[in-house]
Amino acid sequence: MYNIKNSKELAKLINYTNLNNIITENEMREFLEKAMELNFNSVVVSPTYVKLAKETLKDTNIKVGSVIGFPLGFEDTNSKVDEAKELLEKGADEFEVVINLSYLKDEKYSLLEDEIRKIKEAIGDKILKVIIETKALEDYEKANAAKVAENGGADYVKTASGFVSPNHLFENVNDINIIQKHAPKIKIEVYGGINNYKYANEILTAGADIIGSNEGYEIVKRYKELRENTQVTPKPITLTKK
């Protein structure tokens, strides 16, 4: 299993996510307070709340991520580039763009690569993730999507938007294996359905570089309770017979 030493290390392997489209500002503030409590790698929020997240987290090292073309990815390239530029102005550190699945199904790989490259150029040295929706794809399509993302200059492939997610560990492992084989230089984020430490550990053991989860706070808190806040007083023993 993946060797996680403590809850701080675990939190740094999680992108704590809240893309709820009916969340209130007060609820988002509560979410961000939880993120600060456990110091996650990043938060992922809607474009609406990027400025609030940056302001709230300004004294931490938690990155702020947001989404482009979410959740369907069928906007044209210029629209996605404009979204990226607007997020950059708001202060986003990480950008997650949903791939155009119609282009992928039609094998229009040059169009996909061009789109990813233009978004990457727009955001400079910031992190770009390409969401490929593995649950909606055949294995050869996953391989080509990963290659497109790598060739276009993306930093990560992300397996799902959360709307259509693999629902079994072995599906995720299969996806990780395909991405690693066909796009060996790109990093992998697995997202969707990860709601406990055991599952998170299995995904990391399978080769994911990081996980995204709406349940990040619960995962780390439970781990902390089990591993760091449980006091066991050993019974006295003797090493010789009486």
N, C-alpha and C positions, 0 to 999 in steps of 0.2 A: 504494500500500500504506500501511498505518497507520504513522505516523512514530514509531517507538519509538527513543529516543535511547541507552538503555543498559539493562543487565540489571536495575538497581534499578527503573527505570520499568516494565519488563516484569513484574517480580514484583508490583508494585502493581496490576497489571491481572488478577491471577490469585487466585482463591480455591482454595487448596491443600486437597484433599479426601481424607478417608479415612473411609469409612463401612463398612469391613469388619466384619462382625458376629462374626468369630472372632479378632480381633486381641487379642494379649496386652497387658498394661500396659507391659511393656518395649518391645514393638514400637511402641506409641503414643508412648512417650517418644522413641524414635529418630525417629519421624515429626515430632514437635514440635521436636526439635533441628534437623532439616533445614529446617523452616519458619523457625526463628530465624536460621539461617545466611543465608538469602536474603531474609528480611523480606517475606513475602507480604502481600497486602492482608488476607487472613483465612485461618483454617483452618476447615474444616467437619468436625465429628466427631459421633459418636453421643452421645445424652444421657448415656450411661455415662461419657464422658470429658470432659465440659464442665468440671467442677471441676478436673481434672488439667490441662487445657489452660489455664485461666485462671491457675492457680498457676504453671505453667511459663513462660507468656508475660507474666507480670505486669510485667516491666521492658521490654517492647517495645510497639510501637503496633499489633501484629497483633491484629485482632479475632477473636473466637471465635463461630462459627456452629454451629447444630445444627438438627435436623429435628423436625417435628410430623406425625403421621399418616403416617409413612414405612414402606414405600414406596407403599402402595396408596391411602391417603387416604379410606378408607370409614368411619372412626370418626365418631361423632356430634359435633356442634359442641361440646357441653359437655366432652367428652373432650379435644378438641383445645385448647380454652381452658385446661383444667387442665394439659395438657402444656406449653403456653406459659408459664403461671405458674410451673411447676416449673423450667423452663429459666431463666426470669428470676431465680429465687432462686439458681440455681447460678451465675449471672453471665454468661449468654449475651448477646452483643451483636447477633447477627443470627439471625433465625428463618425457617425454610423450611418452609412447610406445603404438603402435597400436596393438590391440589384433589380434591373428590369428583366423579369422572368420571361416576358414575351420575346425579348431579344435572345435570351439564353435558349429558349425552346426552338427558336428559328435559327440557332447557331450563328447569330450575328456577333461574333466574338470581337471583331474590330470596333464595332460601335460601343460595346461594353468597355473594352479597354480604353477607348478614347474618353468615355465618360468618367471613368475612375481616374484617369490621368489628369483630366481637367480639374476635377475636384481636389485632387492632391496638390496640384499646382496652386490652386486658390487658397489652400490652408497652410502651405509651406511645411514647416517642420512639425506640425501638429499630427497627432495620431489619426489615421484613417482606417476604419473598419468597414468591410463589405459584408452585408447580411445577405446570405444566399438561400435561406429557407430550404434546408436539406429534406425536410419531410415531404415537400412538393416535387422533389426531383428524383430521377433515376440515378443510379450510381455513376454512369458515364457523364451525366449532366453535372453532378457534384464535382467530379474531377475537372471538367472544363471550366466550371465557375471558379474553382480555386485557382486554376492556372491563369484565368483572366484577371482575377484580383491581384495575383502576384505580378503578372506582366504589366499591369496598370500602375503598379507602385504602391498598392495598399499595404498597410502594416499588419492587418489582421483579417482573417475570415471569421465571421460570426455565424453560427449555425442556424439561427432563427430570430424572427422578430418577436416571438412570444405568441403570436396569433396562430401559427401552425408549427408545432414543435414535435420532435421525436418524443415518444412516450415510453421508451424502454431503454435501459442502459446499453443493450447490445446495438441498438440503432445508433446511438451516440458514438460508441466505440468504432463502429463501422465507418461513420462519417469522419472521425478523427483519422483513422487509418488511410482513408482515401485522400484526404487533404494533405497529410504528411507525405504520401507517396508522390502525388502529382504537383504539389506546390511546396517543396521542402523548406523553402526559405521564409515562408509566411507563418505568422503566429496564429494560434487558434483560440477563439473564445466560444465556449459552449453556453447556450442560454435556453431556458425553458424547462420548467418542471423540477428544478433543483431546489429542494425544500428541506433538506436535512444534511447533517455532516457526513453521514455514511455515503450518500449519493455524491456529494461534492468531492469527497476523497476518492471515490471510484472514478469519477470523471477526470480528476487531476492525474490519478495513477495511469489512466488510459492514454494520457499524452496532451491533454488540454493545457495551454499556458495560463489560462485564467478562466473563471466562470462568471456569468452574469446571473443575478438572482433577485427577484422581488422579496425573497425570504432571507436575504443576507443577514439581517439583524438577528432573526431567530436562530439561524444556523450557528452564528458565532457565539451568541449568548448561551445556547444549549451546550456547545462545546466547552465554553468557559466554565459553566456550572459542573460539568462532568469531570473535566481535567484539572481545573485550577481552584475551584471553590469547594471541593469535596475534601473534608478533613477526616482522615482515618487514623485512629489511635490503635497501634498494634498491641495485642495482648502480650504480657511478659512471658518469655519462654526460657527454659534452661537447656543447655546442650549436653547434659549428662543425665543418665537415669537416676532416679531417686533411690 
